């Protein structure tokens, strides 16, 4: 073997090692950023503002569990928002559902770590509000609408539930009648 061949082999080895290190560094940084954003989202979930919102919406969930007709005004509002007065706690419900829709968008674009997000939010938190969200889907999909013809934000909740189901979480598809 000549000196030129030895130098070429060493150069190739150094190049291969550098390329491998660069790929590993990219993968590590990508994973770190996904985990970091997931952690920040979890911190937001426990902020005072979100805790107040969750408590308000959980009150709706309790009412729906005891008397499904108690939240019928919310369903009516989402069926015809321009002609129906805004019911109490609608803003809190919208904010909470918006939070979960954001999670779905982030997961679909692979910005969040899916396994960690599922562990942090699926059964631990989303499950508490899922019956009410499913009831809203059923309510909005009723008279003359196909279940596929849902507003985008409600369809996002369905996709989020399917994503969580891939990790072994099960939800009630219909929820209580509203």
Secondary structure, 3 states (H helix, E strand, C coil): CCHHHHHHHHHHHHHHHHHHHHHHHHHHHHHHHHHHHHHHHHHHHCCHHHHHHHHHHHHHHHHHHHCHHHHHHHHHHHHCCCCCCCCCCHHHHHHHHHHHHHHHHHHHCCCCCHHHHHHHHHHHHHHHHHHHHHHHHHHHHCCCCCCCCCCHHHHHHHHHHHHHHCCCCCCCCCCCCC
